[in-house]
Amino acid sequence: MTKKNTTAPRYFMHKYWGKKPASGISPLVDKYTKPGDTVIDPFSGYGVFCCEAFLKNRNVIVNDLNPIANFIAKNLFSKDVNITKIKKEWSKIKKELLPYVSQWYNITIEDKVYAPISILRTKEGQPIQFTYKDGKKTSIKDIPEDNAASFCQFENEYVIEEWYPTDAIIENSRISAHPNMRVANLFTKRTLACHAKLYSLINKFSSGSERDLLLIAFTANLANCSKLVPPIKSRGTLSQGAWMTGFYVGETYIENNVAHYYENRLNKAIKGKEDYLQAIVGDFLTGGISSTYSITNDDAKHLQIPDNSVDYVFTDPPYGDSVPYFEQSVIWNAWLGLSPNYNDEIVISDSNQRGKDIHSFENDINAAFSEIRRILKDEKYFSLTFHSLSGLEWKAVSNACVFNNFNVEDYTWLEQKTYPPRQLNRVKSIKGDVLVTFRKNPAPVHLYICDDQQFTNIVSDFINETIQNGTTDTNGIMMAIMEWILRRMIVIGNVDVFKILNNDFLLEDDGQWTIKQVK
């Protein structure tokens, strides 16, 4: 069997959101399935779970409606990749790319030529400082005004000859997607030109699976070399943050050298592919992999799979409005010429152009879970992970499980080593993801239905009892509430369980909840 690896390089070939740690979800394969079983992840994303299952001789269906996710999965699972050939092709690409990139990045100050790695620019595009290699150390140098003015003139007048995408970005103020914004606007003309040149050279010198891996590194590097890299000012003007979500461009941003950063990403992609191929070889030596995989692009509400044919389902469904996946994936899909089906995406979006609100999210999640029930064999298991700061999103997921008569088998939470800022910086946030495993009950469902006031009262009483029993942190309280609701098959009405906690109880300075004292 494949050796467990919590930091397997195969899962770091791309920066797709929401990857769950293999060490946390791989044991589910052993616990709920046996070799030869068929498993599916309807919202597979990067494909971590399906890859772990495949390497353990399960037949996997890797499904996601987002075409970039399909492209990542295709690269992850591919065995027909010649690493030696990729390295040779990169040498040819690099030979033509570097002179072009040097023309754009090199700067002469007092008769000395510098090769910048990263440049600090203002929102208006003025270059201010840059980093460069000074022997073995990295140094910072200011850009003289004359040099900056000369470069800006060159940049403004330059006409890019190679193709680049001009796809429109869906307007959404929540993720700083402004009116009339296009993919090209996410880049300076310098990085846009260098990306366009690199893309054309990849297509010139490569094809097939090798080209796909070069493009995986290309898409993974796009945000690194865009206007979306913020400086962490507390650590220094050129200390880099990371693009997480949205298209916000600050008062200053860091513009990275496309060739330098692409080579780093390509090395990670190659390392990841080598890791996967080694895992395949390792399993072959211990008995071989006889399992199959298929990569599908189905709407999770309409899976093209026969009834009662799947042995196990694992999924990490969309987190409401936390990440509008398709809207943000435009930075990758556009360069690959891929067109997502925005209409069928399950999401909550603040964009007025989409009509994706909490009510449509609730209906869509229920439809997707109904599909899971349809394809899953009786008495078999369905696991999901979920995280949300919205009680109404919790309601949508919880009710979908209850309506479809999924009975709780196991309930825990999947903690992560690192958390996104929205979890880390809020004391009222749940840190980590709920991990719930259900059994499909073929019998008619028996629901616990009460009106909103009754529901509010019983939840408030439950929280009171939970706090009295010593559980006083947000994580513990919310986990207890949701487990209690799911196990009792309670249908949540028009009530936000988070608001019950916030309104009826007191959060102390130490981040612990207490019972409000009645005066």
FENQUI-V18357 format. One record per residue. N is the residue number from 1. RES is the residue in one small letter. OMEGA is omega in whole degrees, -180 to 180 (* if undefined). Layout:
# FENQUI-V18357
n=N res=RES omega=OMEGA
n=N res=RES omega=OMEGA
This chain:
# FENQUI-V18357
n=1 res=m omega=-180
n=2 res=t omega=178
n=3 res=k omega=179
n=4 res=k omega=180
n=5 res=n omega=-176
n=6 res=t omega=180
n=7 res=t omega=-178
n=8 res=a omega=-179
n=9 res=p omega=-179
n=10 res=r omega=-180
n=11 res=y omega=180
n=12 res=f omega=179
n=13 res=m omega=-178
n=14 res=h omega=-176
n=15 res=k omega=178
n=16 res=y omega=-173
n=17 res=w omega=165
n=18 res=g omega=179
n=19 res=k omega=177
n=20 res=k omega=-179
n=21 res=p omega=-179
n=22 res=a omega=-179
n=23 res=s omega=-179
n=24 res=g omega=-175
n=25 res=i omega=179
n=26 res=s omega=179
n=27 res=p omega=179
n=28 res=l omega=179
n=29 res=v omega=-179
n=30 res=d omega=-174
n=31 res=k omega=-171
n=32 res=y omega=180
n=33 res=t omega=174
n=34 res=k omega=179
n=35 res=p omega=-180
n=36 res=g omega=178
n=37 res=d omega=176
n=38 res=t omega=180
n=39 res=v omega=-179
n=40 res=i omega=166
n=41 res=d omega=-177
n=42 res=p omega=177
n=43 res=f omega=-165
n=44 res=s omega=-179
n=45 res=g omega=-179
n=46 res=y omega=179
n=47 res=g omega=-176
n=48 res=v omega=-177
n=49 res=f omega=-177
n=50 res=c omega=178
n=51 res=c omega=178
n=52 res=e omega=-180
n=53 res=a omega=180
n=54 res=f omega=-180
n=55 res=l omega=176
n=56 res=k omega=174
n=57 res=n omega=170
n=58 res=r omega=176
n=59 res=n omega=-170
n=60 res=v omega=172
n=61 res=i omega=-175
n=62 res=v omega=-173
n=63 res=n omega=171
n=64 res=d omega=-180
n=65 res=l omega=-179
n=66 res=n omega=-176
n=67 res=p omega=178
n=68 res=i omega=176
n=69 res=a omega=176
n=70 res=n omega=-179
n=71 res=f omega=177
n=72 res=i omega=-180
n=73 res=a omega=178
n=74 res=k omega=178
n=75 res=n omega=-178
n=76 res=l omega=-173
n=77 res=f omega=-176
n=78 res=s omega=175
n=79 res=k omega=-175
n=80 res=d omega=-180
n=81 res=v omega=179
n=82 res=n omega=-176
n=83 res=i omega=179
n=84 res=t omega=179
n=85 res=k omega=178
n=86 res=i omega=-179
n=87 res=k omega=178
n=88 res=k omega=179
n=89 res=e omega=178
n=90 res=w omega=178
n=91 res=s omega=178
n=92 res=k omega=179
n=93 res=i omega=-177
n=94 res=k omega=-179
n=95 res=k omega=179
n=96 res=e omega=-175
n=97 res=l omega=-171
n=98 res=l omega=178
n=99 res=p omega=179
n=100 res=y omega=179
n=101 res=v omega=179
n=102 res=s omega=177
n=103 res=q omega=-179
n=104 res=w omega=-169
n=105 res=y omega=-174
n=106 res=n omega=-178
n=107 res=i omega=180
n=108 res=t omega=178
n=109 res=i omega=-180
n=110 res=e omega=175
n=111 res=d omega=177
n=112 res=k omega=-179
n=113 res=v omega=179
n=114 res=y omega=176
n=115 res=a omega=-177
n=116 res=p omega=174
n=117 res=i omega=179
n=118 res=s omega=-179
n=119 res=i omega=174
n=120 res=l omega=180
n=121 res=r omega=175
n=122 res=t omega=179
n=123 res=k omega=180
n=124 res=e omega=176
n=125 res=g omega=-178
n=126 res=q omega=175
n=127 res=p omega=-174
n=128 res=i omega=-177
n=129 res=q omega=174
n=130 res=f omega=173
n=131 res=t omega=178
n=132 res=y omega=179
n=133 res=k omega=179
n=134 res=d omega=-171
n=135 res=g omega=179
n=136 res=k omega=-178
n=137 res=k omega=176
n=138 res=t omega=-178
n=139 res=s omega=179
n=140 res=i omega=179
n=141 res=k omega=176
n=142 res=d omega=177
n=143 res=i omega=179
n=144 res=p omega=-176
n=145 res=e omega=-179
n=146 res=d omega=178
n=147 res=n omega=-179
n=148 res=a omega=-179
n=149 res=a omega=180
n=150 res=s omega=179
n=151 res=f omega=-178
n=152 res=c omega=178
n=153 res=q omega=178
n=154 res=f omega=-178
n=155 res=e omega=-178
n=156 res=n omega=-176
n=157 res=e omega=-175
n=158 res=y omega=177
n=159 res=v omega=-180
n=160 res=i omega=-177
n=161 res=e omega=-178
n=162 res=e omega=179
n=163 res=w omega=168
n=164 res=y omega=-176
n=165 res=p omega=176
n=166 res=t omega=-178
n=167 res=d omega=176
n=168 res=a omega=175
n=169 res=i omega=-179
n=170 res=i omega=-178
n=171 res=e omega=-180
n=172 res=n omega=-174
n=173 res=s omega=-177
n=174 res=r omega=179
n=175 res=i omega=178
n=176 res=s omega=173
n=177 res=a omega=-171
n=178 res=h omega=179
n=179 res=p omega=176
n=180 res=n omega=177
n=181 res=m omega=178
n=182 res=r omega=-178
n=183 res=v omega=-179
n=184 res=a omega=-179
n=185 res=n omega=-180
n=186 res=l omega=-176
n=187 res=f omega=166
n=188 res=t omega=178
n=189 res=k omega=178
n=190 res=r omega=-179
n=191 res=t omega=177
n=192 res=l omega=179
n=193 res=a omega=-178
n=194 res=c omega=175
n=195 res=h omega=-180
n=196 res=a omega=178
n=197 res=k omega=179
n=198 res=l omega=180
n=199 res=y omega=-179
n=200 res=s omega=180
n=201 res=l omega=176
n=202 res=i omega=180
n=203 res=n omega=180
n=204 res=k omega=-171
n=205 res=f omega=-174
n=206 res=s omega=177
n=207 res=s omega=175
n=208 res=g omega=-177
n=209 res=s omega=179
n=210 res=e omega=177
n=211 res=r omega=180
n=212 res=d omega=-180
n=213 res=l omega=175
n=214 res=l omega=179
n=215 res=l omega=173
n=216 res=i omega=178
n=217 res=a omega=180
n=218 res=f omega=-179
n=219 res=t omega=179
n=220 res=a omega=-176
n=221 res=n omega=-173
n=222 res=l omega=-179
n=223 res=a omega=178
n=224 res=n omega=-175
n=225 res=c omega=177
n=226 res=s omega=176
n=227 res=k omega=-170
n=228 res=l omega=-180
n=229 res=v omega=-178
n=230 res=p omega=171
n=231 res=p omega=173
n=232 res=i omega=-168
n=233 res=k omega=-180
n=234 res=s omega=-180
n=235 res=r omega=-178
n=236 res=g omega=-174
n=237 res=t omega=-179
n=238 res=l omega=172
n=239 res=s omega=-168
n=240 res=q omega=165
n=241 res=g omega=-179
n=242 res=a omega=175
n=243 res=w omega=178
n=244 res=m omega=180
n=245 res=t omega=175
n=246 res=g omega=-175
n=247 res=f omega=-180
n=248 res=y omega=175
n=249 res=v omega=-175
n=250 res=g omega=179
n=251 res=e omega=170
n=252 res=t omega=177
n=253 res=y omega=-179
n=254 res=i omega=180
n=255 res=e omega=-175
n=256 res=n omega=179
n=257 res=n omega=-173
n=258 res=v omega=-177
n=259 res=a omega=-179
n=260 res=h omega=-175
n=261 res=y omega=177
n=262 res=y omega=-180
n=263 res=e omega=176
n=264 res=n omega=-180
n=265 res=r omega=179
n=266 res=l omega=177
n=267 res=n omega=178
n=268 res=k omega=179
n=269 res=a omega=179
n=270 res=i omega=178
n=271 res=k omega=179
n=272 res=g omega=180
n=273 res=k omega=176
n=274 res=e omega=178
n=275 res=d omega=180
n=276 res=y omega=-179
n=277 res=l omega=177
n=278 res=q omega=178
n=279 res=a omega=177
n=280 res=i omega=180
n=281 res=v omega=179
n=282 res=g omega=178
n=283 res=d omega=178
n=284 res=f omega=-178
n=285 res=l omega=-179
n=286 res=t omega=177
n=287 res=g omega=175
n=288 res=g omega=176
n=289 res=i omega=179
n=290 res=s omega=-177
n=291 res=s omega=179
n=292 res=t omega=173
n=293 res=y omega=172
n=294 res=s omega=-180
n=295 res=i omega=-175
n=296 res=t omega=-175
n=297 res=n omega=-176
n=298 res=d omega=166
n=299 res=d omega=-177
n=300 res=a omega=177
n=301 res=k omega=-178
n=302 res=h omega=-178
n=303 res=l omega=-180
n=304 res=q omega=-175
n=305 res=i omega=-179
n=306 res=p omega=176
n=307 res=d omega=171
n=308 res=n omega=-177
n=309 res=s omega=-175
n=310 res=v omega=-177
n=311 res=d omega=-177
n=312 res=y omega=177
n=313 res=v omega=169
n=314 res=f omega=174
n=315 res=t omega=177
n=316 res=d omega=-170
n=317 res=p omega=-179
n=318 res=p omega=-177
n=319 res=y omega=175
n=320 res=g omega=-178
n=321 res=d omega=-179
n=322 res=s omega=-180
n=323 res=v omega=172
n=324 res=p omega=-168
n=325 res=y omega=-174
n=326 res=f omega=-179
n=327 res=e omega=-179
n=328 res=q omega=179
n=329 res=s omega=-180
n=330 res=v omega=179
n=331 res=i omega=178
n=332 res=w omega=-176
n=333 res=n omega=-177
n=334 res=a omega=-180
n=335 res=w omega=-180
n=336 res=l omega=-180
n=337 res=g omega=-178
n=338 res=l omega=-176
n=339 res=s omega=-180
n=340 res=p omega=174
n=341 res=n omega=-176
n=342 res=y omega=-175
n=343 res=n omega=-175
n=344 res=d omega=178
n=345 res=e omega=175
n=346 res=i omega=-172
n=347 res=v omega=165
n=348 res=i omega=-178
n=349 res=s omega=176
n=350 res=d omega=180
n=351 res=s omega=178
n=352 res=n omega=-177
n=353 res=q omega=-168
n=354 res=r omega=-178
n=355 res=g omega=-179
n=356 res=k omega=-178
n=357 res=d omega=-177
n=358 res=i omega=-179
n=359 res=h omega=177
n=360 res=s omega=177
n=361 res=f omega=-179
n=362 res=e omega=179
n=363 res=n omega=-177
n=364 res=d omega=178
n=365 res=i omega=179
n=366 res=n omega=178
n=367 res=a omega=179
n=368 res=a omega=180
n=369 res=f omega=174
n=370 res=s omega=176
n=371 res=e omega=177
n=372 res=i omega=178
n=373 res=r omega=-178
n=374 res=r omega=-174
n=375 res=i omega=-176
n=376 res=l omega=177
n=377 res=k omega=178
n=378 res=d omega=178
n=379 res=e omega=176
n=380 res=k omega=-167
n=381 res=y omega=-179
n=382 res=f omega=179
n=383 res=s omega=175
n=384 res=l omega=170
n=385 res=t omega=-178
n=386 res=f omega=173
n=387 res=h omega=175
n=388 res=s omega=174
n=389 res=l omega=-177
n=390 res=s omega=177
n=391 res=g omega=179
n=392 res=l omega=175
n=393 res=e omega=174
n=394 res=w omega=179
n=395 res=k omega=-178
n=396 res=a omega=-178
n=397 res=v omega=-179
n=398 res=s omega=-179
n=399 res=n omega=179
n=400 res=a omega=177
n=401 res=c omega=-178
n=402 res=v omega=-178
n=403 res=f omega=-177
n=404 res=n omega=174
n=405 res=n omega=170
n=406 res=f omega=-176
n=407 res=n omega=-176
n=408 res=v omega=176
n=409 res=e omega=-179
n=410 res=d omega=-176
n=411 res=y omega=178
n=412 res=t omega=170
n=413 res=w omega=-175
n=414 res=l omega=-179
n=415 res=e omega=179
n=416 res=q omega=177
n=417 res=k omega=177
n=418 res=t omega=-179
n=419 res=y omega=173
n=420 res=p omega=-176
n=421 res=p omega=-177
n=422 res=r omega=175
n=423 res=q omega=-171
n=424 res=l omega=-170
n=425 res=n omega=-178
n=426 res=r omega=-180
n=427 res=v omega=179
n=428 res=k omega=-178
n=429 res=s omega=170
n=430 res=i omega=-177
n=431 res=k omega=-176
n=432 res=g omega=-177
n=433 res=d omega=170
n=434 res=v omega=174
n=435 res=l omega=-177
n=436 res=v omega=173
n=437 res=t omega=-179
n=438 res=f omega=170
n=439 res=r omega=177
n=440 res=k omega=179
n=441 res=n omega=-177
n=442 res=p omega=-177
n=443 res=a omega=176
n=444 res=p omega=-177
n=445 res=v omega=175
n=446 res=h omega=-173
n=447 res=l omega=172
n=448 res=y omega=-176
n=449 res=i omega=176
n=450 res=c omega=179
n=451 res=d omega=-172
n=452 res=d omega=-180
n=453 res=q omega=177
n=454 res=q omega=-180
n=455 res=f omega=180
n=456 res=t omega=-178
n=457 res=n omega=-177
n=458 res=i omega=177
n=459 res=v omega=178
n=460 res=s omega=177
n=461 res=d omega=180
n=462 res=f omega=179
n=463 res=i omega=179
n=464 res=n omega=-179
n=465 res=e omega=-180
n=466 res=t omega=179
n=467 res=i omega=180
n=468 res=q omega=180
n=469 res=n omega=172
n=470 res=g omega=176
n=471 res=t omega=-172
n=472 res=t omega=178
n=473 res=d omega=-177
n=474 res=t omega=179
n=475 res=n omega=-175
n=476 res=g omega=-178
n=477 res=i omega=-177
n=478 res=m omega=177
n=479 res=m omega=-179
n=480 res=a omega=-180
n=481 res=i omega=-175
n=482 res=m omega=177
n=483 res=e omega=-180
n=484 res=w omega=180
n=485 res=i omega=-178
n=486 res=l omega=-179
n=487 res=r omega=-180
n=488 res=r omega=179
n=489 res=m omega=-180
n=490 res=i omega=175
n=491 res=v omega=-180
n=492 res=i omega=178
n=493 res=g omega=-178
n=494 res=n omega=-175
n=495 res=v omega=176
n=496 res=d omega=-176
n=497 res=v omega=177
n=498 res=f omega=-178
n=499 res=k omega=176
n=500 res=i omega=178
n=501 res=l omega=-177
n=502 res=n omega=-174
n=503 res=n omega=-172
n=504 res=d omega=-175
n=505 res=f omega=-172
n=506 res=l omega=177
n=507 res=l omega=-179
n=508 res=e omega=-179
n=509 res=d omega=-179
n=510 res=d omega=178
n=511 res=g omega=179
n=512 res=q omega=-179
n=513 res=w omega=176
n=514 res=t omega=179
n=515 res=i omega=179
n=516 res=k omega=178
n=517 res=q omega=179
n=518 res=v omega=-180
n=519 res=k omega=*
